[in-house]
Amino acid sequence: RSPKKLYYYNKIVTLKKGEDNSKLFQIKSKYYFVINYDAPSLTLQLIPLLLRGSFKGKREGRPKWKADVLPRDKDQDEESYLKSMHVITSTCQKWDIVQSHAVTKCASVKQESWDIVG
């Protein structure tokens, strides 16, 4: 990996200031988690993060951000499932990586919580 390139794998992103995407997709949150990064085409698949209370312990009082992953119906196709969770596809150039910490440290996006520094 080149240290001069930005890599979006498992990152939290926010829309760049001045970007107007109202014609492409509707923004559901200030922050999104990158569920898929296609480096060759520089595209991202993003799931919105929602504020879900605050942390206890050493992060006491800090906002807790979580992805709202819904259960999937057995007969639901991939596209409608992702759409039901407001997952969007966009180019990397429209997004800034935000400093954050995965707190739960689990493999599932559904169970993870993030402390977003800003």
Residue, then its C-alpha position, 0 to 999 in steps of 0.5 A: r500500500s502506498p502511504k500517499k493514497l487514501y484507503y477507505y476500508n472499514k472507515i467512517v466518512t462524512l460528505k465533503k463540505g459543498e457537495d450537493n448530492s440531492k439529485l443522486f441520493q438523500i443523505k440520512s446521516k452526518y456519518y456513514f460506515v464504508i461497507n464496501y470499497d472498490a479501489p479500482s473504480l474508487t466507489l464506496q457502498l455506505i450505510p448510515l450511522l445513527l446516534r444510539g445513546s452514549f457510552k459508559g466507562k472510559r468513554e462516558g458521555r460520548p455519543k455512540w454511533k451504530a449502523d441500523v442493520l435490519p433483518r433480511d427477509k428470506d425472499q428479499d433480493e440484495e438491492s431492495y435489502l440494501k435500499s431498505m437500510h438506506v445504503i448508498t453507492s458513491t464515488c470516493q471524491k465526495w467523502d472525507i474520512v473521519q477520525s473514529h474508534a471502533v469500540t466493540k471490536c466485533a466482526s459484525v457491522k450490526q453489533e459495532s459501535w463507533d466513537i467519532v472524534g470528528 
